[in-house]
Amino acid sequence: MMKSAVFRAALAVGAVLLLAALGAAVFVESGLYDIGADDHHTKPVLALITQLRDRSIESRLGSIKPQLAATPEMVKAGAQHYASLCVGCHLAPTQSKSDLRTGLYPHPPNLAQEDIQESRRAFWVIKHGIKMSAMPAWGKTLDDAAIWDVVAFVRKMPGMSKEDYQQLLQPP
């Protein structure tokens, strides 16, 4: 008698899971969800993506040792990399828009105004990128030392004047 009830419950759970999978497949195949970058996600989808991104990054930070001190040389080198690789999406001090950034969704953070608290998180995001966000994995191009230079720079950038930024871009 007990085995029969457990079997029926397992069968019911399996049926519900199968129906959910079929419903998801029909939804995906229908093409109803607008994936265009010029239309925002629904609130539930945005919440799910945000949670997935944040938990995924957080779970991978344990192996990264934070860079303790950012030297002026690191900040200068980071500014050089940032100017050539990042400014089109993440802007520079006193810059409020760019042609590239306008068409991106989700909008990348304005790193000239956003205070970067967690250096390991910034390192991970720069090194590995974020799928379907236009954030490339710069670890394919830059070594870890260069990525730490960029982190050092973006942590110093909020509140930086345009003149200070331009001075960092001058050749030695």
Secondary structure, 3 states (H helix, E strand, C coil): CHHHHHHHHHHHHHHHHHHHHHHHHHHHHHCCCCCCCCCCCCHHHHHHHHHHHHHHHHCCCCCCCCCCCCCHHHHHHHHHHHHHHCHHHHCCCCCCCCHHHHCCCCCCCCCCCCCCCCHHHHHHHHHHCECCCCECCHHHCCCHHHHHHHHHHHHHCCCCCHHHHHHHCCCC
